[in-house]
Amino acid sequence: MRLVRVLVDEEHREEWLEALSDRGVDYVVTKEGSDDGDAVLVEFPLPTQAVEVVMDDLRDAGLNEDYTVITSVETATTKNFSELREEFADEDDSIDHAEIRARADGMTPDPRTYYGLTLISAVVATAGLLLDSPAIVVGAMVIAPQVGAALTASTGTVLGDREMLTTGFRSLVAGLVVAVLGATAFGLLVRFTYVIPASLDVETIAQITRRISPGMLTVVVGAGAGGAAAFGLATAFPISIVGVMIAAALIPAAAAVGVGIAWGLPSVAIGAFVLLVVNAVLVTLAAVVVLWWLDYRPRGWSKRSVRERLSGEFSPSIVAVAVLALLLSVTGVVIAGEIAFENEVNREVATVLSDGYGEIELVEVQTRFADDRVANGDRQVAIVAIRPAGERYPGLPDVLANHISDRTDATVSVEIEYVDRDRSGEGRTTM
């Protein structure tokens, strides 16, 4: 439920009040004492679903919005409010352009708070990755403030607001840079002060390996986060909930980039960076698409010709969407290639093991670039498998490497981590 206050000048007073009466809106008119003219302050309660419709009626009647205030209220009792609520009960609960603009603007904290929270969340996320602790990583997502920057950029794009668009994208990019730098600095501190064992292979930590080989399932998080955030912004859904999901798509990936840089592992840094860029693009682009689908447009968009839309006040929005689409296309090619390679590797490993090594149970297969040969595109395949206790397969890594290389035309090295399996009864002797 919303309470709307608008300043109405004498010239349009009758038109505006008539527009409210035609909609069955109960209003109160108060003389505006601080103005030299004959302006009045009109105040009226509305169901949330009715705000955009009624405000559009007022704009058609000449509302200039020099003074318009829309606030949330708990309850309202007026003569026709119940009928008005019933009339709009079946409408979606999207909010007015002015309110969505204000909500997006108010979601990004001041720079000191924004970058401070970003730095803290990146450090906590890095600690969570190195400890292989999902709970700590989730804690880092809760305090990350990226949702405000992402939605400010998306809202500025769909509404054609150059200032919002610029502010949002600048804050989002700068925040992710701060996150990567903070994660790198913390990673170097941890590594060279021997807080964790120097022999630790970070590429074997599950929380890190999940973010260094981008695939379809990982990038879906970014698109889902952006779409859910847009619905939350444009409706009554609590936006704080989807803020955690946006952080889940961005902050752990930024922390993984920092870990890769701190440990001097190009495969980790590059893989996580690709995931970070893709998710950042998908978050903003998905939010733009959803907001557009919810009929949020720049003012006057439908009345302009194609040429007018491509120039002037709408050009920043079009450029922003084009840049996002270009970035998604470039990184999408990388991810599509990675997905295709992973699928081929998975099929070949499963085929080889089922043909001659039926006693082995496949647990996990991961692919990544070889750290010392990233520029050549050489790949590493890490396999976790369960084998019967005491069994040895000394030639299996080479067999798998040859089969995978033949199938994918890539230079591949294979590393297998075995987990021994022993069951009661298998070594039983008869007396």
N, C-alpha and C positions, 0 to 999 in steps of 0.2 A: 504494500500500500504506500502511496506517495502523496505528499502535500506539495502543491505547486503554487509559487508566488510569482506573478508577472507584473511588470510596470506597464500600464496602458496609457497612451496619450489620448487626448480628447478627440483628435481627428479620427481615430479608429475605435473609439470606445464602444459605440453602438454595435459595430460589426463584430467585435470580439465577444462582447457579452451575448450577442445573438447566437454566435457560434457555440458558446457554452450552453446556452439554453436549448438549442436544437439537439444537443447531445444528452440533455437531461442532467447536466452537471450543476450541482449546487455551489454557489460562490458567494464570497463576501467582498464588498468593495469598500476600500478605505482611502480617504483623501491622503495624498502623498505630500507631506508638509515641507520637505526639504527642496522641492523643485519649484521654480518660478512659474511654471505653466500650470495647466489644469490636469496633470497626470494623476491617475489613481492606481492604487495597488490592489490587484485582484488575487484572491486566495481561494483555492478549491482543492478538495481531496479527490484522489482517483485511485481505482485499482491499478496495480502495476501494469496489467495488460492493456489498459486504456491510455496510458500516458502518451505513447507515440502517436496514436490515432488522434487524440484530442489536440496535442501540440501541433500536428500537421494541419489540423483544421484552423488553428490560430495563425499559423504561418501563412496559410492561404488567405486569411483575412487581413494580413499585413503586419503580423507580429515581427518586430525587429530584434527582439531578445537582447535589448540593451541591459535589462535587469530581469533575469529569470533564475529562480531558485527552486530546485526539486530536492526534497528531503524524504527520508523514510519515516513513517509513523506507525505506531502500533495499532491504533483503532480510530475509527471516525464514525460519527453518527449524524447524518443529515437526512433531509426529507427523501431524496431520491437515490441515496448511495446504494441501498440494497438492490434496487432495480438495475443500477449501472453495473454493479458487480456481477449480477446474473447475466447481463447482456454480454459481458466480456469473459465469462467463466470458461468458455470453450476456446478462447484465443490463447496463443502461446504467450509465455510470460517474458518476451523480449522487452528491452528497455529503450528509452528514447536516445537519439544520437547524442544529445547534450549530456545525458547521464552516463552513457557508455564512455564518452570522452573524459568526463570527470573521474569515473572509476579507474580508467586506465592511468590517467595522470597521477592519481593518488596512490597507486600501488608501488611505485618506485620510491624508496626512501631517499633522504638527502645523500649526496655523494660520500660523505664520510661513513655513514652507516652502511650504505650499499657496498662499498669496496671493503670495508672492515668485515662485514658479515661474509662476503665472498671469500676473503682471504682465510677467515677462520674455518669456513665450511670446506675449503680446498685442503687445508692442513688436516682437518679431522678425517676427510675422505681418504687422504693419502695414508694416514695411520690405519684406517680401516682396511684399505687394500693390502698393506704390508702385513697386517695381523690376520688377514683373510677372514675378517669379521663382517658379515652382512649387517649386523645390528649397528655397528659403528658407522658404516657407509650410509645406512638409512638415517641415522642421526645427523650426518652432514647434510643430507638432502633437506631435512626439516628446516634448517636455519639458512639455507641458500636463498637469496632474494631475486633470482633471475626471472621469475615469473612476471614481475612488473615491467622489466625492460623488454621482454619478448612481446608482451601484450600491448605495450605502448607503441612499439614498432609496427605491430600488426594493425592496431586501431588507426594509427596515423596513415597507414597505407590505404586502408579501405575507405577512410573518410577524406582522403586527400589533404590531410593536415601536414604540411611540410615540416613544421617545428616538431610535432610529435614523432613523425617518422624519423627525422634526423636524431632526435634525442634518444629514442628507443634503440635504434641500431647502434649508435655510438656507445650507449651504456651496456648493451649486450656484448658487443665485441670487446670493449675495454674490460668488462667484468671477467670474461673468459680468459683474457690475457693475464689479468691479475691472478686468476685461479691457477693457470699453468705455471706462472712464475713462482707463486707461493708454494705450489706442490713441488716444484723443482728445488727451491731453496730448502724446504723441509726434508726432501729426499736426500740431498747432499749432506745435510746435517746428520741425519740418521745413519747414512752410509759411512761417513768418515769419522764419526764419533763411536762407531761400533756399538750402537744401541741394539742392533740386530746382528747376527753372525755374518762375518764378512763373506762366508762361503754360500750364503743364501742365494739361490737362483730365483729371482723374482718372476721369471717366465714360467715357473711351475706353480705359482700362487693362483688358485682358482679365481679369486676376485679380479685379478689382473688379466689372466688369459682370456676371460670372457669379453674383455674390452679391447683386445689387440687384433682381433680377427673379425671385422664387421660382417654381419650377415643379415639375412632378411628379418630374423626374429629380433635382432638388436635394434635395427632402425625403425621397426614398427613402433617402438616405445616413443620415439621422437614425434612421429605423425600423430599417434594417439594422444600424447601430451598436449600438443598444440591444438588439436581439435577439441579436446575436453576443456582446455583453458578458455577457448573462444566461447563455448557454450556457457561456461561459468561466468564469464564477463558479461555476456549479452542477456543472461537470464538471472533468476533468483538463486541459482545453484551456488553453494559456498565456494568461492574462488581459492581460498586457502588450501583446500584439499588437493586441487589439481596443481597447485604450486609445487607440491612435493614431487609430483610426477615429472614436471618440467625439469626440476633439479636432478631427478633420477636419470634423465636423458643427457644431462650436460656435465654436472660436477664430477661424477666418478670417471668419466672419459677424460676430462681435463686433468684430474689427479693422475690418471694412468700415463698421460703424456709427460707430466712432470717426473714420474718414476722412471720412464724410459730415458729421459734426458739425464737424470741424476745418475743412473747406472750405466750410461753410455750404450744403450741398446736401441739401435735404430728401428728394429722390427717392432718393438713395443711402442716407441714414440710415434712412428709413422702410422701404425695400425690404429692406435687410440686417437691420433689427430684426425684421421679420415672419419672415424666414427663421430668425433666431436663436431666436425664441420657439417656432416650429413644431418646429425640430430638438431644442430642449431638452425640449419636451413629448414628442415622439416617442421620444427616447432613453429616458426614464424609463418611459413608458407601454408601449413595446415590451418593455422588460426585465421589467416587471410581468407582462405577458401571457405571456411565455415562461416565467418562473419559476412562474407559476400552472399553466401547461400541463405543466410538469415535476413537478407535484404538491406544490409547496411551499405550505403553508397555515398560518395561525395554529393553534397548539395548541388542540385541542378544537373546531375549526371544524365538522367533520362532525356533531358531537353536539349542536350548538346549533340552536335554532329560528330561523326567519327574523327574528323580532322581536329575539331575543337577539343575532343577528349585526349587526343595524342599530344596536344600542346598546352601551353599555359599552366593553369593551376593544377591540372591533373597529371602533368608529366612526371613529377617526382614519384607518384604512386606507380606509374607504369614502369619507370626505370627500376624502382625497387623490386617489383615483381619479376622483371626481366633478369635482374642480377641474381635473385634467388633461384629462378629457374635455371640459369646458366650454371651456377654453383652446384645445384642438385644434379644437373646433367653430367657435369665433369666428374663429380665424386660418385655419382650413380654408376658410371661406366666402370670405375674401380671396384665398387662393391659388387656389381653384376659379375665382373670377372672373378672376383673372390668367391662368390656364391657358386658359380659354375665350377671353379676349380675344387672347392670343398666337396661338391656333389660327386664329381668324378673320383676324388680320393676316397670318399666314403664307400662308393660302389666297389672300387677296386680292392680296397682293404677287406670288405665283407666277402667279396668273391674269393680272394686268395685264402682267407682263413677258413671259409666253409668248404673249399675244395680239398685242402690237404692238412688242415689243422683244426679239425672239428672239436677237439678237446679244449681249445682256447675260447674263452668268452670275451668278446669285445666290450669294453666299458666306455671308452671315449677316444675320439679322434680330433686333433686340432692341427690347423695349418697356420704357418706364418712365414714371413720372409726370413732368410738366413741373415743374421746380424752382420756378418763380414762380407756379404755379397748382395746387399739390398739393391745396389745399382744394376746388377745383372738379372734381377728378378728370380734368383734361386730361392727355393722353398725348403722349409723344414716341416716335417710331419711328426707330431708327437702323439704316440698311441699309448693308452693305458689298457691292459688286458689281464684277465685272470687265467692262470694256468694251473694244472695239477702240481702239487708239491713234488719237487725233485726233478721235474721235466725241464729240459734245456732245448732251446731252439736257436743255436748260434748263427745260423744262416738266414733266419727269417727277416731281419731288417734289410739285408741286401736284396732278398727276393721281392719284398714289398716295394723297395725303392725302384727296382728295375721295372716292375709291372706298372707302378704309378707314372714313371718317366715315359714309358712307352705309350700310355693312355693319354697323358696330358702334354707331351712334348716339352716338359719342363725339367730342369735339373733339380732333383729332389734328394734330400737326405732324410732317413727315417730313424727315429729313436723310439724304442719300446720300453715302457715301464711295466714290469710284471708284478702282479699280486698273486702270491702262492695260495692255492686252495687245497685244503685237506679236510676230508670228511670222516666222521666216525664210521668204522666198519671197513674202510678201504684197505687198511693194512692188517685185518684180522686174520689170524692163523687158526687152522683146525687141529684140535688136540686128538 
